[in-house]
């Protein structure tokens, strides 16, 4: 998409959106988005508890565990676009997205059972096979789930509303998953296996009802039957690389996620080693995610008033300012650290929320230009940025603080601890600033999208 000619005649003043009479009510959207609770809840224990348990209790080497997880993440590079493209092509009496989510739910449930309730003896091969099942089910749910949400409405702000409900359910899942291990730490702090079993039980208990709610809470929008041209991998990659709007959204989200991962990867070291507050290592993260539940509705209201681009930029700059504020935190200033954690929670995901809503708008622009709907493919590529970002963030932050002399277990000199603070504060701040700059002049605003939807509706009618 080298040029966007249909933006040229759109006025700068926002025009009335193509509001739909079938706007789903809040309860149905809560039911539809509820599947995000077990999906999001599985992410944290996968990183926090699974490697530790499989290394200490089952004797697997850290190198073997790391290799298995790396291969599992590499498989996503293939499976995500594959599922996105196949779900776009699916034609069934149940719709395009439902069959994939239902089948993915079964695989995800089987994978979760085997992963969080392993037998007495496990091997690297066992972990690899289980992660393959687990990740495959996750992808078969997440990609069609996101694409379905993007297709529920063609109206500019309604899409943000739908994504906000999903984001709120994700935040609730994260908080609930963090609360359970935190409570267990007060009773049996050394029992990692119990933490893993409790979290696994929570995921399995919530999976079945939320899967049914998502499948039946809302109808899947009917689309005219179209035959997408068969495309090989490089042809598909070319489609993505030519779409400059999508590339800007992908680049911005990658940088945002990388910054968030720097914060997540260093927050425990900052609380324990710099602040001297080991009791707050998990509490700060839990506090941030608790207030993160309120972030979705707040930024939805801002987005409706100012549009997605301006809201995303404002959210990124606000998070940059909060992270820069960490420079003023010194040992003994717990009150300021808590205040910044609360502020971080209230701005949490503001940019990610708007960027996710933008993907469906970009897919509309792509459909108008090419004549083909590839919403599932676009969301599958967007999901890869959420996995690439953490790899970049952690891959840069940990070696950097080590280069400055920081020792997690040994003695660290005051200079290395100061370096830890500055990386913890300025790394995410810089990432948020770069993310905002990438979408600073993003042309697909409400007025332009209204014109695109009007042209698509006219084409569909004829």
Backbone torsions as a table, in degrees:
resi	resn	phi	psi	omega
1	UNK	NA	80.7	-174.8
2	UNK	-73.1	-28.5	-180.0
3	UNK	-141.1	161.2	-179.0
4	UNK	-123.9	73.9	-171.6
5	UNK	-64.4	-28.2	-175.1
6	UNK	-78.1	-0.4	173.2
7	UNK	-83.3	-18.0	-167.9
8	UNK	-64.7	-34.0	-174.2
9	UNK	-97.4	7.5	-178.5
10	UNK	-85.4	132.4	-179.4
11	UNK	-70.2	156.5	179.2
12	UNK	-70.5	-28.6	-179.2
13	UNK	-77.5	128.6	-179.2
14	UNK	-57.6	137.9	178.6
15	UNK	-98.8	164.0	179.1
16	UNK	-59.9	134.3	-178.9
17	UNK	-74.6	157.1	177.6
18	UNK	-82.2	71.2	-177.9
19	UNK	-62.1	146.7	-176.8
20	UNK	-109.5	145.6	-179.9
21	UNK	-76.4	-17.9	-177.4
22	UNK	-95.6	34.2	179.9
23	UNK	-61.6	118.7	-176.0
24	UNK	-68.6	144.8	179.5
25	UNK	-78.5	169.6	-174.1
26	UNK	-61.9	-39.7	-178.7
27	UNK	-63.4	-40.7	178.6
28	UNK	-67.6	-36.8	177.6
29	UNK	-68.4	-35.3	174.4
30	UNK	-62.4	-43.6	177.6
31	UNK	-63.6	-42.8	179.5
32	UNK	-63.5	-42.7	-177.5
33	UNK	-81.5	-5.5	-172.9
34	UNK	-64.8	-23.4	-179.9
35	UNK	-63.7	-18.4	177.8
36	UNK	-66.6	-20.3	-178.4
37	UNK	-64.1	-57.7	179.0
38	UNK	-69.4	-30.5	-179.3
39	UNK	-67.0	-49.5	178.9
40	UNK	-67.7	-35.9	-179.1
41	UNK	-65.0	-23.1	-179.0
42	UNK	-79.8	-18.8	-174.2
43	UNK	-68.3	-47.3	-176.7
44	UNK	-65.2	-50.8	179.4
45	UNK	-63.0	-26.7	177.7
46	UNK	-61.5	-33.1	-179.7
47	UNK	-93.0	-38.9	-172.0
48	UNK	-82.4	-41.8	-168.3
49	UNK	-111.0	-36.8	-174.3
50	UNK	-60.9	-51.4	179.2
51	UNK	-60.3	-40.6	-178.5
52	UNK	-65.0	-44.4	-178.6
53	UNK	-67.4	-45.3	-177.2
54	UNK	-68.3	-24.0	177.8
55	UNK	-83.3	-47.8	-174.0
56	UNK	-81.6	-40.1	-174.1
57	UNK	-88.9	-36.5	-175.2
58	UNK	-106.4	-6.1	172.0
59	UNK	78.8	15.1	176.7
60	UNK	-73.6	142.5	179.8
61	UNK	-72.5	150.0	178.2
62	UNK	-62.4	-34.3	178.7
63	UNK	-63.3	-42.4	179.8
64	UNK	-66.5	-42.6	179.2
65	UNK	-63.4	-44.2	179.4
66	UNK	-61.4	-41.3	179.6
67	UNK	-65.0	-42.1	179.6
68	UNK	-62.9	-43.8	179.0
69	UNK	-66.6	-37.1	178.2
70	UNK	-63.5	-44.5	178.6
71	UNK	-63.3	-38.3	178.1
72	UNK	-62.5	-41.7	177.1
73	UNK	-68.1	-36.4	178.5
74	UNK	-65.4	-34.4	178.1
75	UNK	-61.5	-30.6	178.7
76	UNK	-61.9	-31.9	-179.9
77	UNK	-60.8	-30.8	178.4
78	UNK	-89.8	-46.4	-170.9
79	UNK	-72.2	-36.9	-177.1
80	UNK	-61.3	-56.1	177.8
81	UNK	-63.3	-32.6	179.7
82	UNK	-63.1	-48.9	178.9
83	UNK	-64.4	-40.5	178.5
84	UNK	-60.7	-46.1	-179.4
85	UNK	-68.0	-41.7	-179.3
86	UNK	-67.4	-38.5	178.6
87	UNK	-68.0	-30.3	174.1
88	UNK	-64.0	-32.7	-177.0
89	UNK	-89.7	-11.3	-174.5
90	UNK	-66.3	135.7	175.1
91	UNK	-131.2	117.9	179.5
92	UNK	-152.5	166.4	178.7
93	UNK	-67.0	-17.2	-179.7
94	UNK	-96.6	-1.7	179.7
95	UNK	106.9	-174.2	-179.6
96	UNK	-88.3	-39.3	-170.8
97	UNK	-93.7	-34.1	-174.7
98	UNK	-56.4	-48.7	-177.6
99	UNK	-58.7	-37.1	-180.0
100	UNK	-69.0	-42.0	179.9
101	UNK	-65.6	-41.9	-179.8
102	UNK	-63.6	-47.0	178.9
103	UNK	-65.8	-39.1	177.9
104	UNK	-64.0	-35.9	177.8
105	UNK	-61.3	-38.8	178.5
106	UNK	-66.1	-47.8	179.4
107	UNK	-63.0	-40.9	179.6
108	UNK	-63.2	-40.1	178.2
109	UNK	-65.3	-44.2	178.5
110	UNK	-63.8	-45.4	179.4
111	UNK	-62.5	-39.7	179.1
112	UNK	-65.5	-40.5	178.7
113	UNK	-61.3	-47.7	-178.4
114	UNK	-69.3	-31.4	-176.0
115	UNK	-79.6	-44.5	-174.7
116	UNK	-92.0	-12.0	175.7
117	UNK	-130.2	65.4	-176.0
118	UNK	-72.4	162.3	176.1
119	UNK	-72.8	-177.9	-176.1
120	UNK	-68.3	-30.0	-179.3
121	UNK	-124.3	127.0	178.2
122	UNK	-130.5	161.7	179.4
123	UNK	-134.4	167.7	174.9
124	UNK	-57.2	-34.6	177.8
125	UNK	-63.5	-42.5	178.1
126	UNK	-59.6	-48.0	-179.6
127	UNK	-61.9	-39.5	-179.9
128	UNK	-64.7	-45.0	179.9
129	UNK	-65.1	-42.8	-179.6
130	UNK	-64.0	-43.3	178.4
131	UNK	-64.8	-34.4	176.2
132	UNK	-61.3	-45.6	178.0
133	UNK	-64.8	-44.9	-177.5
134	UNK	-62.4	-51.0	-178.3
135	UNK	-66.5	-36.4	178.9
136	UNK	-63.7	-45.0	177.0
137	UNK	-63.2	-41.5	179.2
138	UNK	-58.9	-47.6	-179.5
139	UNK	-63.8	-41.4	-178.9
140	UNK	-66.5	-21.7	173.9
141	UNK	-87.5	-53.3	-167.5
142	UNK	-63.8	-44.7	-175.0
143	UNK	-68.0	-54.8	177.8
144	UNK	-63.8	-32.1	178.1
145	UNK	-61.3	-45.8	179.2
146	UNK	-68.2	-41.2	-179.9
147	UNK	-65.2	-41.9	178.2
148	UNK	-60.1	-43.3	178.1
149	UNK	-60.9	-39.1	179.3
150	UNK	-69.8	-21.0	-178.4
151	UNK	-97.1	-5.8	-177.7
152	UNK	-61.9	-30.0	179.6
153	UNK	-147.4	147.3	173.4
154	UNK	-96.6	-0.2	-176.8
155	UNK	-82.6	139.2	-169.6
156	UNK	-57.4	-55.3	-176.2
157	UNK	-79.3	-26.6	179.4
158	UNK	-64.3	-32.5	177.2
159	UNK	-64.5	-39.7	177.0
160	UNK	-63.4	-38.2	179.0
161	UNK	-62.3	-45.0	-179.8
162	UNK	-62.4	-46.3	-179.6
163	UNK	-64.4	-33.3	179.0
164	UNK	-63.7	-41.4	177.4
165	UNK	-62.8	-41.0	176.9
166	UNK	-63.0	-44.6	-178.9
167	UNK	-63.5	-37.7	178.8
168	UNK	-65.3	-41.3	177.1
169	UNK	-64.2	-37.5	176.6
170	UNK	-63.3	-43.0	179.8
171	UNK	-63.0	-40.2	178.1
172	UNK	-63.5	-42.5	178.3
173	UNK	-61.4	-40.6	178.7
174	UNK	-65.2	-43.1	-179.3
175	UNK	-63.9	-47.1	-179.4
176	UNK	-62.0	-37.9	179.6
177	UNK	-70.1	-30.0	177.3
178	UNK	-77.7	-33.7	-177.2
179	UNK	-65.2	-43.7	-174.7
180	UNK	-60.0	-52.0	178.0
181	UNK	-64.7	-33.0	178.9
182	UNK	-62.9	-41.2	177.5
183	UNK	-67.0	-40.1	179.8
184	UNK	-65.9	-30.7	178.8
185	UNK	-62.5	-25.4	179.3
186	UNK	-77.1	-20.6	-176.6
187	UNK	-106.4	-53.6	-177.8
188	UNK	-132.9	76.6	-172.7
189	UNK	-65.2	-26.8	-176.2
190	UNK	-91.5	-5.1	-175.3
191	UNK	-87.9	84.3	-178.7
192	UNK	-68.8	-36.4	-179.1
193	UNK	-61.7	-40.0	179.1
194	UNK	-64.0	-41.5	177.6
195	UNK	-58.9	-44.9	-178.9
196	UNK	-64.4	-41.4	179.9
197	UNK	-66.3	-41.0	-179.7
198	UNK	-65.1	-44.8	178.8
199	UNK	-64.9	-42.6	177.0
200	UNK	-61.4	-39.7	176.4
201	UNK	-63.0	-40.4	177.4
202	UNK	-60.7	-42.7	-179.4
203	UNK	-64.6	-45.4	-177.9
204	UNK	-68.9	-38.2	-179.9
205	UNK	-65.9	-38.5	-178.2
206	UNK	-84.6	-17.5	-174.6
207	UNK	-65.7	-50.4	-174.1
208	UNK	-60.6	-54.3	-178.7
209	UNK	-64.8	-39.2	-178.7
210	UNK	-70.3	-32.2	176.4
211	UNK	-63.2	-44.8	178.3
212	UNK	-64.6	-40.5	178.9
213	UNK	-62.2	-43.9	-179.6
214	UNK	-64.7	-40.4	-176.7
215	UNK	-69.1	-29.5	-171.3
216	UNK	-123.1	-1.0	-179.0
217	UNK	-68.5	-35.8	-176.0
218	UNK	-136.0	148.2	175.3
219	UNK	-73.2	147.1	174.6
220	UNK	-80.0	126.9	-176.7
221	UNK	-56.9	132.2	178.1
222	UNK	-74.6	138.5	178.5
223	UNK	-127.0	147.9	175.9
224	UNK	-61.8	143.8	-178.9
225	UNK	-68.7	125.4	177.3
226	UNK	-137.4	150.0	178.0
227	UNK	-103.7	111.7	177.2
228	UNK	-74.5	138.5	178.5
229	UNK	-64.2	141.6	177.7
230	UNK	-67.7	131.7	-176.8
231	UNK	-132.9	136.7	174.3
232	UNK	-80.6	176.8	-174.4
233	UNK	-58.3	-47.8	-175.6
234	UNK	-69.5	-30.8	175.5
235	UNK	-66.6	-40.5	177.7
236	UNK	-65.4	-42.9	178.5
237	UNK	-61.5	-37.4	178.8
238	UNK	-64.5	-40.1	177.2
239	UNK	-56.6	-42.4	-177.8
240	UNK	-71.9	-44.2	-177.0
241	UNK	-68.7	-23.7	178.3
242	UNK	-81.0	-18.7	-176.7
243	UNK	-87.5	97.1	-174.0
244	UNK	-67.8	-32.9	177.5
245	UNK	-62.7	-46.7	-180.0
246	UNK	-63.8	-40.5	-179.1
247	UNK	-62.1	-37.4	179.3
248	UNK	-67.6	-40.2	177.4
249	UNK	-65.7	-44.0	-179.8
250	UNK	-62.3	-44.9	-179.2
251	UNK	-63.2	-42.7	179.9
252	UNK	-63.1	-44.1	-178.6
253	UNK	-68.6	-35.5	177.8
254	UNK	-61.9	-44.1	-179.4
255	UNK	-68.0	-42.0	178.1
256	UNK	-57.8	-50.1	-177.3
257	UNK	-64.5	-35.4	176.8
258	UNK	-62.7	-43.4	177.9
259	UNK	-63.4	-42.5	178.4
260	UNK	-63.7	-34.8	179.9
261	UNK	-70.8	-33.3	174.8
262	UNK	-61.1	-44.8	178.2
263	UNK	-62.5	-46.5	-179.0
264	UNK	-64.6	-37.6	-177.4
265	UNK	-74.4	-22.2	-176.2
266	UNK	-110.6	-7.5	-172.3
267	UNK	-63.9	-37.4	179.6
268	UNK	-67.8	-44.6	177.7
269	UNK	-61.3	-39.4	-179.3
270	UNK	-66.0	-43.5	-178.1
271	UNK	-69.0	-41.5	-174.5
272	UNK	-82.3	-52.4	-170.8
273	UNK	-85.5	-39.1	-178.2
274	UNK	-87.2	-49.8	-176.6
275	UNK	-82.6	-20.6	-176.5
276	UNK	69.6	36.9	-176.7
277	UNK	-125.9	69.0	-178.4
278	UNK	-62.0	-28.5	-179.7
279	UNK	-68.7	-17.0	-178.2
280	UNK	-102.3	6.6	-176.3
281	UNK	-59.8	-46.1	177.3
282	UNK	-88.0	-29.6	-176.7
283	UNK	-62.9	-37.7	179.4
284	UNK	-64.3	-42.2	178.9
285	UNK	-65.2	-43.1	178.8
286	UNK	-63.9	-40.6	178.2
287	UNK	-61.8	-43.7	180.0
288	UNK	-62.0	-46.1	-178.1
289	UNK	-70.5	-31.2	177.7
290	UNK	-62.1	-48.1	177.1
291	UNK	-72.9	-17.6	176.0
292	UNK	-65.5	-22.8	176.5
293	UNK	-62.1	-33.9	-179.8
294	UNK	-79.4	-15.0	-173.5
295	UNK	-66.2	-39.5	-176.7
296	UNK	-56.6	-56.8	179.1
297	UNK	-60.0	-35.2	179.7
298	UNK	-62.8	-49.1	-176.6
299	UNK	-76.4	-23.2	171.8
300	UNK	-62.7	-45.7	178.9
301	UNK	-62.4	-41.1	178.4
302	UNK	-65.7	-40.4	-179.6
303	UNK	-63.7	-39.1	178.6
304	UNK	-64.3	-30.4	-177.4
305	UNK	-84.5	-37.3	-171.4
306	UNK	-118.1	-3.1	-179.6
307	UNK	88.4	163.0	-173.2
308	UNK	-70.1	-44.1	-176.1
309	UNK	-62.7	-51.2	-178.9
310	UNK	-63.6	-38.4	-179.9
311	UNK	-67.6	-41.8	177.6
312	UNK	-61.3	-43.2	179.4
313	UNK	-63.6	-45.0	179.3
314	UNK	-61.4	-42.1	179.2
315	UNK	-63.8	-41.9	179.8
316	UNK	-65.8	-43.3	-179.7
317	UNK	-67.3	-35.3	176.7
318	UNK	-64.0	-42.9	178.3
319	UNK	-66.7	-35.4	176.1
320	UNK	-61.8	-43.9	180.0
321	UNK	-63.6	-40.0	-179.9
322	UNK	-64.5	-42.4	179.4
323	UNK	-66.9	-38.7	176.4
324	UNK	-62.1	-33.1	178.3
325	UNK	-60.5	-21.5	178.9
326	UNK	-65.1	-19.8	178.2
327	UNK	-62.8	-29.0	-178.6
328	UNK	-82.3	-0.6	-179.0
329	UNK	-89.0	130.9	177.5
330	UNK	-130.0	160.6	178.1
331	UNK	-51.5	134.9	-176.9
332	UNK	96.8	-11.1	-178.3
333	UNK	-100.5	57.8	-179.0
334	UNK	-62.5	-36.5	-177.9
335	UNK	-60.4	-40.7	179.5
336	UNK	-70.6	-37.5	178.1
337	UNK	-64.1	-41.5	177.6
338	UNK	-64.6	-43.0	179.8
339	UNK	-60.6	-42.4	179.1
340	UNK	-68.8	-34.0	176.8
341	UNK	-65.6	-40.4	177.1
342	UNK	-64.1	-45.2	178.7
343	UNK	-62.2	-38.7	177.9
344	UNK	-63.1	-39.3	177.9
345	UNK	-64.4	-40.2	-178.1
346	UNK	-70.7	-21.2	175.9
347	UNK	-103.8	2.4	-172.8
348	UNK	-60.7	129.1	174.7
349	UNK	71.0	9.7	-178.2
350	UNK	-59.6	-45.0	178.3
351	UNK	-70.1	-43.9	179.3
352	UNK	-58.7	-39.3	-179.0
353	UNK	-60.2	-50.6	-178.6
354	UNK	-67.7	-39.6	-179.8
355	UNK	-64.0	-39.5	177.7
356	UNK	-63.7	-39.7	177.8
357	UNK	-67.8	-29.7	179.7
358	UNK	-67.9	-28.7	-175.8
359	UNK	-59.0	-43.3	179.4
360	UNK	-64.6	-36.7	177.1
361	UNK	-64.5	-42.3	178.4
362	UNK	-64.4	-37.3	177.2
363	UNK	-63.0	-36.2	175.4
364	UNK	-63.1	-44.5	178.3
365	UNK	-61.2	-40.1	177.5
366	UNK	-64.0	-41.8	-179.6
367	UNK	-64.8	-39.2	179.0
368	UNK	-63.9	-37.7	-177.4
369	UNK	-79.6	-37.9	-174.1
370	UNK	-102.0	-20.8	-176.5
371	UNK	85.1	6.6	-177.4
372	UNK	-127.9	138.0	177.4
373	UNK	-91.1	117.6	-179.7
374	UNK	-126.4	43.0	-177.6
375	UNK	-59.9	-44.4	-179.6
376	UNK	-61.5	-42.2	178.8
377	UNK	-63.3	-42.6	-179.3
378	UNK	-63.4	-42.3	179.2
379	UNK	-70.1	-29.4	177.8
380	UNK	-66.9	-38.8	177.1
381	UNK	-69.0	-38.0	177.6
382	UNK	-61.3	-36.8	179.6
383	UNK	-65.8	-28.6	178.9
384	UNK	-67.0	-32.8	179.0
385	UNK	-65.7	-31.3	178.2
386	UNK	-70.4	-17.0	177.1
387	UNK	-99.7	-30.0	177.7
388	UNK	-72.7	-38.4	-179.1
389	UNK	-56.1	-50.9	177.9
390	UNK	-59.9	-37.7	178.8
391	UNK	-62.3	-40.5	179.3
392	UNK	-69.5	-47.0	-176.9
393	UNK	-61.1	-52.3	-179.8
394	UNK	-67.7	-37.7	-179.3
395	UNK	-64.8	-25.2	177.8
396	UNK	-92.6	-43.4	-170.6
397	UNK	-69.1	-48.3	-175.4
398	UNK	-64.6	-47.8	176.0
399	UNK	-62.7	-32.5	-177.9
400	UNK	-66.5	-46.9	179.9
401	UNK	-68.7	-31.2	175.4
402	UNK	-66.6	-37.9	178.7
403	UNK	-63.5	-31.4	177.4
404	UNK	-79.4	-0.5	174.9
405	UNK	97.9	8.9	-179.3
406	UNK	-72.7	133.8	178.7
407	UNK	-121.0	113.1	-177.8
408	UNK	-60.2	-37.2	-176.4
409	UNK	-105.2	-28.9	-178.3
410	UNK	-92.0	-163.7	-179.7
411	UNK	-85.0	132.7	176.5
412	UNK	-115.3	134.1	-179.8
413	UNK	-71.5	159.9	-179.8
414	UNK	-56.0	-35.1	-179.5
415	UNK	-65.5	-40.0	179.5
416	UNK	-69.5	-33.7	176.3
417	UNK	-67.9	-37.8	175.4
418	UNK	-64.5	-39.4	177.7
419	UNK	-62.5	-40.1	176.3
420	UNK	-58.0	-44.7	-179.4
421	UNK	-63.1	-42.8	-176.8
422	UNK	-68.9	-36.9	175.5
423	UNK	-67.0	-41.9	178.9
424	UNK	-62.1	-35.2	-177.5
425	UNK	-88.0	-50.3	-170.5
426	UNK	-84.9	-24.9	178.3
427	UNK	-59.9	-57.8	176.6
428	UNK	-62.3	-36.6	-179.6
429	UNK	-60.5	-46.1	178.8
430	UNK	-63.0	-39.9	179.1
431	UNK	-61.9	-43.5	-179.9
432	UNK	-65.7	-36.7	178.5
433	UNK	-66.5	-43.8	178.2
434	UNK	-63.1	-41.7	179.3
435	UNK	-60.8	-40.9	178.2
436	UNK	-65.0	-39.5	-178.5
437	UNK	-66.8	-30.3	-178.2
438	UNK	-67.5	-26.2	179.7
439	UNK	-114.6	19.3	-175.2
440	UNK	-59.3	-42.7	-179.4
441	UNK	-114.2	36.9	179.9
442	UNK	-63.5	122.4	-169.5
443	UNK	-82.4	-13.5	-173.1
444	UNK	-87.5	80.5	178.9
445	UNK	-96.7	-170.2	-176.0
446	UNK	-62.8	-42.4	-178.4
447	UNK	-64.1	-45.7	179.7
448	UNK	-64.5	-40.3	-179.4
449	UNK	-68.1	-33.9	176.8
450	UNK	-60.9	-41.3	177.3
451	UNK	-64.5	-40.0	179.3
452	UNK	-63.9	-45.4	179.9
453	UNK	-65.1	-36.7	178.2
454	UNK	-63.9	-41.6	179.0
455	UNK	-67.4	-39.6	178.1
456	UNK	-65.3	-42.3	178.9
457	UNK	-63.7	-38.8	178.7
458	UNK	-65.4	-42.0	178.8
459	UNK	-64.2	-41.6	-179.9
460	UNK	-65.4	-35.8	-179.3
461	UNK	-68.8	-27.9	-178.3
462	UNK	-95.6	NA	NA
